[in-house]
Amino acid sequence: MTVFRIHPDVADAFPGTRIALVTATGLRGREPWPEATAALAHLERDAADGVWQPADESDPRIEAWHTAYRSFGTNPRRIRPSVDALGRRVAKKGALPRINPAVDSYNAVSLRHGLPAGAFDRAHVSGDVDIRYADGSERFTPLGEPDTVENPKPGEIIYADAHGVLTRHWNHRDAHRTRVTEDSTQVTFVLETLHAHRDGHLIEAAAKELQALLLPHADHCTVRYLDPAGPDAAV
């Protein structure tokens, strides 16, 4: 079991935080996932037809993350929250990237609900995972850059395990070590909001939607939540 934990300092600074942990075991990433393919295609069609557009920085969901990023010294127009960056890509190119079925699934859910999302291959997570402020000594290797090592700035919010940083700038970018591939069989996906009182229904709907996309291709799939009242959960 891995415990995910919101550090008290982060909970105090962001009391409206709510994080869904969707954990799939026995995941089969090399078989066809028609549901994920259809979810991405549906979003692209809706965007092309003008019946749906991704949330941008004028949307309260994105604006909240921009405010949070600025609070810990990150310029959100240069280093964007994941859902913001993905939405801008759709708005510009009209298409979503195809990575692998599990990643495609959480990308579709993230965009549909305007919530940041990420995922960790649990086979490469070491010990428990803390959502905390960096002290500046941690090491991070960005996704897709296995030869690069960065040090988060002191005060930057990170996900971190015993061996290093799993995400920088809270949810801007995931680590290469814990990336999800077609061969990942045990994965924890995260969906996040900073305003549970306003967007709690969105995160619950998004978690159920992601679970529905994963279940046909997994042995088990569970949902747990983190918030300041319940800051840790074992998955």
Secondary structure, 3 states (H helix, E strand, C coil): CCEEEECHHHHHHCCCCEEEEEEEECCCCCCCCHHHHHHHHHHHHHHHHCCCCCCCCCCHHHHHHHHHHHHCCCCCCCCCCHHHHHHHHHHHHCCCCCCCHHHHHHHHHHHHHCCCEEEEEHHHCCCCEEEEECCCCCCECECCCCCCCECCCCCCEEEEECCEEEEECCCCEEECCCCCCCCCCEEEEEEEECCHHHHHHHHHHHHHHHHHHHHHHCCEEEEEEEECCECEEEC
